[in-house]
Amino acid sequence: MDREITIRDYLNVAWSGRWLILVTTVLGIIVGILVSVARPSAYTASARVYLGQPTSINGVPIQTPFTSSQTATGALDLTALADGVAQKMGVARSVIRGHVHVSSPPGLSTANPAPPVLIVSGSNPRPAMAVVITNQLASAVVTQTGAPYMLAENVLTAQATQAQTQVRSLNARVDALQARMAGATASNAGDAVALATDTQLLNTAQTVVASAQLALAKTREAESPRVLAQAYSATSSNTAPKRLQSIALAGLVGFLLGLIATFVWRGSPAARASDA
């Protein structure tokens, strides 16, 4: 009668090749140690960039490719940004290309839509260089996404400046008319009309200044992109826990290879039973 194969039979086969399994496990650990020590450390720094939120005249948010981090990651020309950073820093393109990344903030879902914020990161064997690359990339992202806002800011600034110049001119004219009317011995209908007209124009110009300054403040504070948090330090990808993890994984691979080799060499209990 055929005997049923149990787990004990498999353990007996594995025990018979214990020295082979031990040797492959130790070799795997040694290889893991050598790889973790020889592998150069890469330092990564991160910064946060606010992409801005344009609004209509009525204050309604306008959707663009850069008003959500999920769409902005695909809309940004990362290669051009990397080349621009390399040129500005005076380094080879290969130092930046492939070593910069933009991503959405973690924890996003359908119920929690992505805000117009990007996480910008840069990597380099030197931690200080990783920080510089990241901050330069964050500034480049702001420049690339902020062109429409800069145009709007320049227009609003020009409007406010022009209106302020008009206010100063009208103030001078109103003061002169009031002084002349106060010193006149008889009323002058022409001065009264001119004063009323200039006063009305002054009120209109002051309203334009206030509106332009309010729109300018809204553009700068809410709509224009900017760096929310710069990078100040970098973390290594070859930390002690990660090295231990790599060594443990290499040891596990060695153990499995030794176990497989033992069953190939000694034969599985089922095969041995069938041979018998």
C-alpha positions as CSV (number, residue, x, y, z in Angstrom):
1,M,0.0,0.0,0.0
2,D,1.3,3.5,-0.9
3,R,2.2,5.6,2.1
4,E,0.8,9.1,2.1
5,I,3.4,11.8,1.7
6,T,3.5,14.2,4.7
7,I,5.2,17.5,5.5
8,R,7.6,15.5,7.6
9,D,8.9,13.8,4.5
10,Y,9.6,17.1,2.9
11,L,11.3,18.4,6.1
12,N,13.5,15.2,6.1
13,V,14.6,15.9,2.6
14,A,15.4,19.5,3.4
15,W,17.3,18.4,6.5
16,S,19.4,16.1,4.5
17,G,20.7,19.1,2.5
18,R,21.0,21.4,5.4
19,W,24.7,22.2,4.8
20,L,23.9,23.1,1.2
21,I,21.1,25.4,2.3
22,L,23.2,26.9,5.0
23,V,26.0,27.7,2.5
24,T,23.7,29.3,-0.1
25,T,22.0,31.3,2.6
26,V,25.4,32.6,3.9
27,L,26.5,33.3,0.4
28,G,23.3,35.3,-0.2
29,I,23.9,37.4,2.9
30,I,27.5,38.1,1.9
31,V,26.4,39.1,-1.6
32,G,23.7,41.4,0.0
33,I,26.3,43.0,2.2
34,L,28.7,43.6,-0.7
35,V,25.9,45.1,-2.9
36,S,24.6,47.4,-0.1
37,V,28.1,48.6,0.7
38,A,29.2,49.1,-2.9
39,R,26.0,50.8,-4.0
40,P,26.4,54.6,-4.0
41,S,24.0,56.5,-1.8
42,A,21.6,58.8,-3.6
43,Y,20.2,61.7,-1.7
44,T,16.7,63.1,-2.4
45,A,15.2,66.4,-1.5
46,S,11.6,67.6,-1.8
47,A,9.8,70.9,-2.1
48,R,6.1,71.9,-2.5
49,V,4.9,74.2,-5.3
50,Y,1.5,75.9,-5.4
51,L,0.3,76.0,-9.0
52,G,-2.2,78.8,-8.5
53,Q,-6.0,79.0,-9.1
54,P,-7.2,81.4,-11.8
55,T,-10.7,82.8,-11.4
56,S,-13.1,84.6,-13.6
57,I,-14.2,88.3,-13.2
58,N,-17.0,87.0,-10.9
59,G,-14.5,85.0,-8.8
60,V,-15.4,81.6,-10.2
61,P,-12.4,79.1,-10.4
62,I,-11.3,78.4,-13.9
63,Q,-10.0,74.9,-14.7
64,T,-6.7,74.6,-16.6
65,P,-4.1,71.8,-17.0
66,F,-2.3,73.4,-14.1
67,T,-5.1,73.8,-11.6
68,S,-4.8,70.2,-10.5
69,S,-1.7,68.3,-9.5
70,Q,-2.9,65.2,-11.3
71,T,-3.1,66.9,-14.7
72,A,-0.1,69.2,-14.1
73,T,2.3,66.2,-13.7
74,G,1.5,65.3,-17.3
75,A,1.2,68.9,-18.6
76,L,4.6,70.0,-17.4
77,D,7.6,69.6,-19.8
78,L,9.9,68.0,-17.3
79,T,12.7,67.6,-19.9
80,A,12.7,71.3,-20.7
81,L,12.6,72.1,-17.0
82,A,15.6,69.8,-16.3
83,D,17.6,71.3,-19.2
84,G,16.8,74.8,-18.0
85,V,18.0,73.9,-14.4
86,A,21.2,72.4,-15.8
87,Q,21.9,75.4,-17.8
88,K,21.3,77.8,-14.9
89,M,23.4,75.7,-12.6
90,G,26.2,75.3,-15.2
91,V,26.2,71.4,-15.0
92,A,25.7,68.7,-17.6
93,R,22.2,67.8,-18.6
94,S,22.7,64.2,-17.5
95,V,23.2,65.5,-13.9
96,I,19.6,66.7,-13.9
97,R,17.7,64.6,-16.5
98,G,16.3,61.5,-15.0
99,H,17.0,62.7,-11.5
100,V,14.1,65.1,-11.0
101,H,10.5,64.2,-10.5
102,V,7.1,65.9,-9.9
103,S,4.2,64.1,-8.3
104,S,0.8,64.7,-6.6
105,P,0.5,64.9,-2.8
106,P,-0.2,61.5,-1.3
107,G,-3.6,60.4,0.0
108,L,-5.7,61.6,-3.0
109,S,-9.0,59.9,-4.0
110,T,-12.1,60.6,-5.9
111,A,-13.7,62.1,-2.8
112,N,-10.6,64.1,-2.1
113,P,-9.6,65.8,-5.3
114,A,-6.1,66.9,-6.0
115,P,-5.3,70.5,-4.9
116,P,-3.1,72.6,-7.2
117,V,0.0,71.6,-5.3
118,L,2.9,69.6,-6.6
119,I,5.7,67.8,-4.8
120,V,9.0,68.5,-6.6
121,S,12.0,66.3,-5.9
122,G,15.6,66.0,-7.0
123,S,18.3,63.4,-6.5
124,N,22.1,63.5,-6.4
125,P,25.0,61.7,-4.7
126,R,25.7,64.8,-2.8
127,P,22.9,66.0,-0.4
128,A,23.7,69.7,-0.8
129,M,23.4,69.4,-4.6
130,A,20.1,67.5,-4.3
131,V,18.7,70.5,-2.3
132,V,19.9,73.0,-4.9
133,I,18.5,71.0,-7.8
134,T,15.1,70.7,-6.1
135,N,14.8,74.4,-5.3
136,Q,15.9,75.4,-8.8
137,L,13.4,73.0,-10.2
138,A,10.6,74.4,-8.0
139,S,11.5,77.9,-9.2
140,A,11.4,76.7,-12.8
141,V,8.0,75.1,-12.3
142,V,6.7,78.4,-10.9
143,T,8.1,80.3,-13.9
144,Q,6.7,77.9,-16.5
145,T,3.2,77.8,-14.9
146,G,3.1,81.5,-13.9
147,A,3.5,83.2,-17.3
148,P,-0.3,84.0,-17.6
149,Y,-0.4,85.3,-14.0
150,M,2.7,87.5,-14.6
151,L,1.0,89.0,-17.6
152,A,-2.2,89.7,-15.6
153,E,-0.1,91.1,-12.7
154,N,1.7,93.5,-15.1
155,V,-1.6,94.7,-16.6
156,L,-3.1,95.3,-13.1
157,T,0.1,97.0,-11.9
158,A,0.0,99.4,-14.9
159,Q,-3.7,100.2,-14.3
160,A,-3.1,100.9,-10.7
161,T,0.0,103.1,-11.4
162,Q,-1.9,105.0,-14.1
163,A,-4.9,105.5,-11.8
164,Q,-2.7,106.7,-8.9
165,T,-1.0,109.2,-11.2
166,Q,-4.5,110.5,-12.2
167,V,-5.5,110.7,-8.6
168,R,-2.5,112.8,-7.7
169,S,-3.2,115.1,-10.6
170,L,-6.8,115.5,-9.8
171,N,-6.1,116.1,-6.1
172,A,-3.8,119.0,-7.1
173,R,-6.4,120.5,-9.4
174,V,-9.2,120.1,-6.7
175,D,-7.0,121.7,-4.1
176,A,-6.1,124.6,-6.4
177,L,-9.8,125.2,-7.3
178,Q,-10.9,125.1,-3.7
179,A,-8.1,127.5,-2.7
180,R,-9.0,129.9,-5.5
181,M,-12.7,129.7,-4.7
182,A,-12.0,130.3,-1.0
183,G,-10.0,133.4,-1.8
184,A,-12.4,134.9,-4.4
185,T,-14.6,137.8,-3.4
186,A,-17.3,136.7,-5.7
187,S,-18.6,133.3,-6.8
188,N,-17.3,131.9,-10.0
189,A,-19.7,129.5,-11.8
190,G,-16.9,128.1,-14.0
191,D,-14.8,127.2,-11.0
192,A,-17.7,125.6,-9.3
193,V,-18.5,123.4,-12.4
194,A,-14.8,122.5,-12.8
195,L,-14.5,121.6,-9.1
196,A,-17.6,119.3,-9.3
197,T,-16.3,117.7,-12.5
198,D,-12.8,117.1,-11.0
199,T,-14.2,115.8,-7.8
200,Q,-16.3,113.3,-9.7
201,L,-13.3,112.3,-11.8
202,L,-11.2,112.0,-8.6
203,N,-13.8,109.6,-7.0
204,T,-13.8,107.5,-10.1
205,A,-10.0,107.3,-10.2
206,Q,-9.8,106.4,-6.6
207,T,-12.3,103.6,-7.2
208,V,-10.2,102.3,-10.1
209,V,-7.1,102.4,-7.9
210,A,-8.9,100.4,-5.1
211,S,-10.2,97.9,-7.6
212,A,-6.9,97.4,-9.3
213,Q,-5.1,97.0,-6.0
214,L,-7.7,94.5,-4.8
215,A,-7.4,92.5,-8.0
216,L,-3.6,92.6,-7.8
217,A,-3.6,91.4,-4.2
218,K,-6.0,88.5,-5.2
219,T,-3.7,87.6,-8.1
220,R,-0.6,87.6,-6.0
221,E,-2.0,85.8,-3.0
222,A,-4.5,83.3,-4.5
223,E,-4.0,82.9,-8.2
224,S,-0.2,83.2,-8.8
225,P,1.9,80.1,-8.4
226,R,4.6,80.1,-5.8
227,V,7.0,77.9,-3.8
228,L,5.1,76.8,-0.7
229,A,8.0,75.0,1.0
230,Q,11.6,75.0,-0.1
231,A,14.0,72.0,0.3
232,Y,16.4,72.4,3.2
233,S,17.7,68.8,3.6
234,A,18.0,65.6,1.7
235,T,17.5,62.0,2.8
236,S,19.5,59.0,1.6
237,S,18.1,56.1,-0.3
238,N,20.7,53.8,1.3
239,T,19.8,54.1,4.9
240,A,20.6,51.4,7.5
241,P,17.1,49.9,7.6
242,K,17.1,49.7,3.8
243,R,20.5,48.1,3.8
244,L,19.3,45.5,6.4
245,Q,16.3,44.9,4.2
246,S,18.4,44.2,1.2
247,I,20.7,41.9,3.1
248,A,17.7,40.0,4.5
249,L,16.2,39.7,1.1
250,A,19.5,38.4,-0.4
251,G,19.7,35.8,2.5
252,L,16.2,34.7,1.8
253,V,16.9,34.3,-1.9
254,G,20.0,32.2,-1.0
255,F,17.9,30.0,1.3
256,L,15.3,29.4,-1.4
257,L,18.0,28.5,-3.9
258,G,19.6,26.1,-1.5
259,L,16.2,24.5,-0.8
260,I,15.5,24.1,-4.5
261,A,18.9,22.7,-5.1
262,T,18.4,20.2,-2.3
263,F,15.2,18.9,-3.7
264,V,16.7,18.6,-7.1
265,W,19.7,16.8,-5.7
266,R,17.9,14.5,-3.2
267,G,14.7,14.3,-5.0
268,S,11.2,15.1,-3.7
269,P,9.5,12.6,-1.3
270,A,6.8,11.9,-4.0
271,A,9.4,11.2,-6.6
272,R,11.4,9.0,-4.3
273,A,8.3,7.1,-3.3
274,S,7.3,6.5,-6.9
275,D,10.9,5.3,-7.7
276,A,10.6,2.9,-4.8
